[in-house]
């Protein structure tokens, strides 16, 4: 059955149609909100364009995915998930419009960061709620298809929403009104998503029997589960080594990502906010093109190399993309480097996902992927701290790019020469339960 026919089969399910509509509209609003937030924090005339300021703002945007993510399941097993979608989007209406009002009246301030952090934290709950509710509206063989297509198309909706927010901003002259347009539009779209969620009955997405254990006890179980998952992955060798390679790449990639923001704003397009944001959008788009290439190439070629060698090859490709920056920071160099790094990033991630899924016993898989999620995002936050101290305000430094290339090569050599090819035996799962309600991570992450 082809992708189109499978999607048609899914759309014949009333529950899926309703949940899918909430996802598409909600994530379209996410895209608008993120464009507005990026415009405010990274590209507006009132924002500071220094490496320290950009890295700090970036850490704020990513912190909810690192801190809130592991504990989302605790609350999603206590609250009706349909209510989470209704009230979560309603809260985001207030936060988005409140941020726009603060921007209009006071410009960029500490309150902007605080409200943005709150909105992104709510968004993390909503994404987890959408995934946790999926088995309630789809079952059987179509569930795997739904878990693949829904996040992918949702990410497409976010990209489209971001594009709409950016284009609408172009219709206004530079100033605070322009910076607030995407946030106002996002608030309207969040309101629509909240209303769409009301089309489902209150109990449609579960849970049927909400968890009643003490909240502190459940949070302690999550922390214990994360630690136990980490110990298991190390004992099994292959998944632990794959995650170490992923974290290394994610850390180095995060430095390049922040350098791209700085180069787009201060080096390639310093003439205006719109030009800088447009240049950065092209960089992100080409990174996505590289990632799409990895989706095609990795399943075909990695079967001949094995996932461990494929990861090493992708890390070497990432090193080559950094050496490219040693020439001159022209648009062509930056754009080609972004596409190559996107290919390397997604190729690495697909192979790491394969190793972790293949070599992790089912009784540990929830804990393993919960730890994976934390490590995946924490590495990016750590990259922001490093970027703040090492990158110049223009974002381009031969010394930094040489160091990144060397680090990529060393990681590749370790994976190629010292990486285990078969998993070590591990004992049966212990009594530490998996994090409650934790859905497996989706492929929408960069």
N, C-alpha and C positions, 0 to 999 in steps of 0.2 A: 504494500500500500504506500503510495507516494505521500509527500508532506502535505500537498494541497488536499488530497482525499482524506487524510487523517484529520486535518483541521476542519474539514467539512463535517466529518463524523463527530468531532468534539462540539462543534457549534450546534449540532442537533440536540445536545443535552442542555436543557433549560438552565440548570444550576450552573453549569460551566459558562454559558453565555453571560449570565448575570455577574458572576465573579470576574470573568475576563473583561467585561466592560468596565468594572470598577478598577481593575489593574491598568488598563490602557489609559483611562482618563486620569487616574491618580498619578501614573508615571509621566504622562504628558505634563501635568502640573509640576512634577519634580524637575523636569527639564527646564521649564520656565523659571522655577525658583532658583535652580542652580546657576542658570545664566545670569539672573539678577544678582545673586550673591557674588558670583565671580566678578561681575561688572563692578559691584560696590567695593569688594575687598581687594581686587587685583588690578583693575583698570580704570577706576574713576579718578578724576583729578584730585579728589580729596583723600584718596588712599595713598599710603606711603609705598613707593615703588622700590624700597630697599629689599635686599635678600632676607634680612631678619624679619621684616614685616610680612612679606609674602609667605615665608616659611611658617610663621606663626599663624597666619590666617588659614593656611592649608591644613595645619595640624588641628585647628578648631573644626574645620569641615569634616575631617576624617575621624576625629575622636569618638563620635557616637558609634561608629561601626566597630571600633575596638572595644569600647567599654560597655555599651548597651547590648550589643549583639549576643553575647553568650547567655545573657539573662532574660532575653525576650521570651523564651519558651516558658519560663517560670510563670510569667503573667498571662501568657496566651493559654495556659492550662487552667487558669483561674477565672478569666473573663470570657464572656461570649465573644467569639472572634468577629462575628458580624458587627457587634457593638464597637469593637476596636476600630473597624473600618469606618463606621459612621462617625464616631466621636473623634477618632484620630484625624480624619480629614477636616472635621469641623474646627478642631483646635488649630490645625494648620491654616485655615482661613484667617483666624484671628491673628496668628503669628505673622503671616505674610503681609496682611494689611497693616498690622501694627509696625512692622519693620519699614514698610513704605512710608507710613506717616512720620516715623522717627527720622527717616532719611530726608523727607521734605522739610521738616522743621529744624533738625539739628545736625544733619550730615552724619558722616561716619563717626561712630563713638563706641565705647565699650558696650553699651546696650545693644548695638547692632550685632556685635559678636555673640552676646548672651542669647538674644532671641534667635539668631541663626543656628546656634548650637542646639537650642530647644527644638526648633523645627526639624533639624536633621535627625535628632534623637527620636522624635515621633515617627519620622519616615522609616527609621530602622524597624520599629515595631510593626508598621504597616506592611513592609515587605515580608517580614517573618509571618505575619498573620495571613497574608495572601497565600504563601506557600503551605502553611499549616492547614488552611481551609480547603486546599485542592482535593485531598482524598475524600472529602465529604460530598463533592459534586462530580467526581470522575472515579471510576474503578476499573478493574480489569487491565487488559493490555494497553488501553488508551492512557492510563495514568502516566506511564513513562513518557509518552508523546506529549501529554499536557505539561509535564514538568520541564520538558525541553523547549517546547514552542512558546509557552506563556511568558517565561522570563525573557526569552529572546525578542519576542514581539513587544514586550513591555519596554525593553531597552530601546527598541526602535521608536516607540511612542515618546520616550523621554528625549531622544535625539530630535524628533520632529518638534516636540514642544519647545525645546531649547532654541531651535531654529526660528520658530514663530516669535518667541520672546525677543530674540536678537533683531529680527526684521522689524518688529513693531518699534523697538527702541530707535531704529534708524530714522523714523518719521519725526522725531523730536530733536530740537537743538540740544547741544551739550548742556548739562546742568542737572540739578537734583530731580527734576521731573522725569528726565530721560532715564536716570538711574533707577527710578521707582516703577517704571512701566511694567517690566517683566514681573516684578513682585505683585503688583495689583492683578495682572492677568493670571498669575499662578493662584492667587487667592480665589478668584472666580472659578477656576478649574477645580480646585480642591473642593469648593462648595458643590459643584456638580457631581464629583466622585462620592461625596457624602450622601447626596440624595439618591444616587444610583444604588448605593449599598442598602438603602431602605427597601428596595424591591425584593430583597431576600428576607425570609422570616428570621426572627431574632435568634432562634436556635439552629438555623440551617447549617452553620459552619462549626457547630460544637463549641466547647466540649460538652458531651452528654452529662458527665459527672465531674464538675469542676474540682480541681485539687483542693483539699482541705488542710493539708499539712501546714505547719507554721512556716511563714515566709522566710524567716531567717534560716530555718532548717533546709528549705529548698535551695536557697542561695548557697549555703555551705555545701550541699550536694553537687551543685554545678561546679564550684571551685575544686572540689575533690575529684569530680569527673574529668575536668580539664587536666589536672595533674596526673591522674591515672592514665588518661589517653596519651599524654606526652611520654610517660615512662614506657608504655606499651610500644609506641612507635619507635622508640630508641632500641628496645629489645628486639624488635622485628627487623631492624637494620635497613632494609630497602625503603620502607615508607618514611622512616626517620631521616635517612640520607636525602631522599627526594624533597622532603619539606625543608631541610637545611639549604639545599640548592635553591628552592623556591624563595625562601626568606632572604637569602643573599641577593638573588636577582631582584626581588621586590625592593629591597633596601637601596640597591644601586640605581634601579629604575626610578625610584622616588626622587633621588637627587637630580637626575636628568629631567624629570617632569617639572620640578620647580625651576630648573635652569631654563626650560622652554618658556615658562610663563615670563620670566625676567627678560629673556631675549626678545620675545614677542612684544613686550611692553616698552622696554628701554633701549633695545638695540635695532631690531628690524623695523618697528613701526612706532617711533617715539612721537610722531606728529600729532596723533589724536587717540582718544579712548577707543573710538570705533575701529580704527585701523589696527590697534594692538589686539583688540578682542577678535577681530576678523582673522588676523594672522594666527593667533592661538587656536581658533576654530579649525583652520586649515591643518595645523599641526596635529590636532586631535583626530581630525578626519583621516589623515594619512596614517596615523597610528592604527586606526580602526581598519583601514584597508590592509595594512600588514597583518593584523590579527585575522582578518577574513582569509587571507592567503594561508595562514597557519592552519585554519580549519580544514582547508582542502589538502595541504601538503602533509600534515602530520600523520593522519591515519594511513596515507599511502606509503610514505617513506619510512616511518618509524618501525613498521613491521619488518623491515630489512635490517635495521640497525639495533632494534631493541630500545625501550624507553630511556634507559640510562644513558646510552651513547647519544641518543637524540637530544636529551637535555644538554649534554656536553657540547654538541654541535650548535645548539641554540645559544648557549652562553658565549661560544666563540663568535657567533654572528653578532651578538650584542657588543662584544669587544670591538669588532670591526666597525660597528656604527659609532662607537666613541672615538676611534682613531680617525674617522672621517671628519670629526669636528676639529681636528688639529690643523686643518688647512686654513680656511677662513670661514667665519660665521655668516655666510651668504644665505639667502632664502633657499637656494637649491640644495646646499649642504644640509641645512636644518630639516628641510622637507624629506630628503632621501634618508637621512639618519632616523627621522621619526618613523618612516615606513619600515625600515629594517628592524628597528627596536620593537615596533609593534608585532612584527612577525616572530621575533625571538621571544617576546613576552608571552604571547598566546601559545606558541609552540611548546615553551617550557611548561606552561600551566596545564595544557592538555596531557602531556606526558606525566607530570606529577600527579594529576587527578587519577590517571590510569593506574599508576603504581600504588597509590594509597587505597584506591577501591579494590584492586586485585589482591593486595597482600595484607589487608586488614580483615581479621575475622569479624563476622557479623555482630558478635556480642560487644565488640569494641568500636564499631564503625561510627556510631553517633558521637562518642567521646573524641574519637580521632578527628572527625571533621569539625567538631566544635573547636578543638585546639588549632586545627588548620586555619579556621576562620580568624581566630584571634591573632595568630602569628602572621597571617597574610596582611592584615591591616596594621598591626603594630609595627611591622617592618617599614611601612610607608610613613608612619608617624616618626619613627626613628630617623628616617631619611630627612624629614623636615628639620630636625635638630641639627643634623650634620650640614645640611645645605645652608642653614643660617650662619654657620661659622666659617664655611669654606668658599661659598660662591660670592663673586663680586656682584654689585647691583646690576651690571649689564647681563649677568648670567653666563658669560663665556669666559672660560679660563683653561688654557692649555694644560696647566698643572693638574687641575681637577679631572679633566677628561683623560689624561694619561693615567692617573691613579685609578679611575673607574675601569679603563680598559685592562690594566694589569690585574685588578681584582676579579674581573670577569674571566680572564685567562686562567688565573689560579684556581678559581672555582670549577672551571671546565676540566682542567687537568685532574683535579681531585676526583671529580665525578667519573671521568673516563678511566683513570688508572686505578683508583682505590675504591670506587663505588661497588657495593655488593650487587650481584645480579639475581640472587635468589634470597628469599626471606628466611630469616632464622626461625627456628621453632619458638613458639610462645605458649605459655600456660593458658588454661581456660580463664574466661573472664572472672574477675573477683566480684565482691559484693557491692562495689561502687556503681550505682545506676548511671545510665546515660543521662545527659541534661534533658529535663522534661520538655517535650514538644519541640525539640530541636530539629528543623528540617535539614536535609542534606543541602549543601551549598549549590547554587546554580552557576551556570557558566556566564552570567552577565557581568562578572567582575573583570576588570581590565588586566 
